[in-house]
Amino acid sequence: MSLYAPRTLSVFAFDPAVAGKFQNRRVKNLVISLPWEMERLEEKDPFVGPRGEYIEVVDYDPSSGVFYEPVNLNDPTVRLNDGLAPTVDNPQFHQQMVYAVAMNTIAAFEQALGRVALWAPRSWRRSKSEDGVQDDPDKGFVQRLRIYPHALREANAYYDPQKKALLFGYFQAGPENPQMLPGSMIFTCLSHDIIVHETCHALLDGMHPYFAEPTNPDVLALHEAFADVVAILQHFSHPEVLEDQIAKTHGDLERQSLLGQLAQEFGQALGRGHALRDALGKVVDGEWRPKEPDNRALERTQSPHARGSILVAAVFRAFLAIYKDRVADLLRIASDGRGILPDGELDPDLKRRLAREAAKSARHLLQMCIRALDYCPPVDVTFGDYLRALITADADLYPQDDYGYRAALIEAFTAWGIRPKGMQIVTEKTLLWPTIEEASSDAETDFFEFTEDFGTLLNNPKMRSDAISKVSKAPDSDGYQMQLALEEVARLIAQALGEEDESRSKYKGQTMTRYFNQHEVMSRNLLELGLAADRKVEHLVRYFYGELFWGMIHEQKHEGIYKLIGIDLREDAPKTINRSTYTGKPALQVHSVRMANRVGDRGQIEREYVVELVQSRAGYFDPDDQAKADSIGLDKPRDFVARSGVTLLIDARSFQIRRIIRTDGMVSSDRVLDRHRSYRKDRSFHPTNAFDGLGRDDDAEASTAFAALHRHAGEGGSA
């Protein structure tokens, strides 16, 4: 069988204890289809572990010191039978399960964003010189996320940002729940929901690393909520599972079902008698009750899991509203116009149609939730920002909201009290992030030169790299060193692309040394490769264009847009703002320059560049220390880091800035600093959790941090 056919693998649809029940026997398993191009394997290569383009499964059990025999998914008997049959007692199936579900989640991300997924880079440093610490992007690239199915002998599973790995635990069920056999082994690596959840943590960290930094109550909650939303909507995208649950709920998905629950087996094993988290409702006094919106709930809730569950409830409420609207005509037809189905089993054709509409709604909403990540500010994100991102991203791609997705989201979010800070009137129009025209209506700025220069940057990088030395206030050698660094990255890109030329010079009949075609790299737009890109090339290209954009934005002729986009590069800005070793001015981090490719309602491809800029400032709890540090400097470690940032959406055809997505205030603003200080001081009086100290400057604490949050079962559990 050709390896170029899609790989099909069987997995548990739900947790094993749930899937094993008699009433769920028809939907206990799913077959996941993975496109071959995501694996990039040669026909002769074994597929052991499995180990592919994105993921490497390492099945080592440290508690017993055992390496379990790796599965070979290229074995003909395995490939021809949709992989190994789902079973609890075979560690090789456990390997297959984590690989298939994680890869399916990655595929959903790539489909929504139109580009290859990258894991968060390692902390990488090349050398120290007079110019400070320089980066080595080649060593920072993370090819594969490692997955350890049996890494922990405990009730836990988490993403380790230092190891770039997912660690799954296993444990014995206690006597607390009468529905489970005491002493039975529970494997978190067999929970479809937990695998999706942890994979989302890794994907989100690769895209938005500062979303793991606690700067307001919503940042950490969004990490948890987003992972839960994807896990739930992934379940609803499988029609075969939907048909079964629609039949059992008589078409009413607002009733209790398996689809709105997360990690059922895990929650039961912990003695709860129900799922770990339930998007629909909860059991009260032994009776299941739907979850009703509460527009004051956020005011009473601070913990990441509990706060995140509010956002999950809002998204699920929107999904139910959309589903009800899409099937209303079917229900009227099937009930002689009453809209209420008669008692008895559903007609098989009606069941299939209802399932199809639910799956369409879930898939579109899932794509909306993922696409919105490109429309968020790069730091200090809030639930209100995410709502604006959801609405703007969808409106840009689908101007006509034919099925009312945006209306349903706005209604559901506001019912739960989620709205942008200070926004008195919440409508689709007010929620849209500002266009360049709206943001600059009273700004005296000429954007023509910026547009022209950005187009040159993408299509003729050599011309832009030559201009970088002109922005340096340090000696000329600084700019020259930066140019050399860019040429080195260009060489690495050419090497990764395999673009080599043989020198025509001969010596004693022998061809002289081969060299890489850097000129080709410096004269083409490699961000346009999209899903066809080599992932290492994509990593290097983003770094390459980030450096070029840094040089372009620092040119004096572009100073007019600084205030508009929310960056402060004034020489007399507070000294606590990180300083650039090249310019001596406040440092500006070009966090990302990437391309988004999206398919619109007419099948058209909408392409735009996403540029993220971040500035950082040292903060002190003592106002006197802050004042001294801001004016003359202070020989004292900072107490916290305050950041501000902006996301620029730039049209791929005109190179014009389309939208400006800013954080609330600039990093030099005392109001912004006071807000960060107040939140950080308030957090110091609460127990630490997984995300404390998880900023990019404190990577040493990151591993234990995620693990700590996911041990707080009383707050929402391990997933």
Secondary structure, 3 states (H helix, E strand, C coil): CCCCCCEEEEEECCCHHHHCCHHHHHHCEEEEEECHHHCCCCCCCCCECCECCCEEECCEECCCCEECCCCECCCHHHHCCCCCCCCCCCHHHHHHHHHHHHHHHHHHHHHHHCCCCCCCCCCCCCEEECCEEECCHHHHCCCCEEEEEEEECCCCEEEECCCCEEEEEEEECCCCCCCCCCCCEEEHHHCHHHHHHHHHHHHHHHHCHHHHCCCCHHHHHHHHHHHHHHHHHHHHCCHHHHHHHHHHCCCCCCCCCCCCEECHHHHHHCCCCCCCEECCEEEECCEEEECCCCCCHHHHCCCHHHHHHHHHHHHHHHHHHHHHHHHHHHHHHHCCCCCCCCCCCCCHHHHHHHHHHHHHHHHHHHHHHHHHHHHCCCCCCCHHHHHHHHHHHHHHHCCCCCCCHHHHHHHHHHHCCCCCCCCCCCCHHHHCCCEHHHHCCCCCCCCHHHHHHHHHHHHCHHHHHHHHHHHCCCCHHHHHHHHHHHHHHHHHHHHHHCCEEECCCEECCEECCEEECHHHHCCCCHHHHHHHCCHHHHHHHHHHHHHHHHHHHCCHHHHHHHHHHCCCCCCCCCCCECECCCCCCECCEEEEEEEEEEECCCCCEEEEEEEEEEEEEEECCCHHHHHHHHHCCCCCCCCEEEEEEEEEEEECCCCCEEEEEECCCCCCCHHHHHHHHHHHHHHCCCCCCCCCCCCHHHHHHHHHHHHHHCCCHHHCCCC
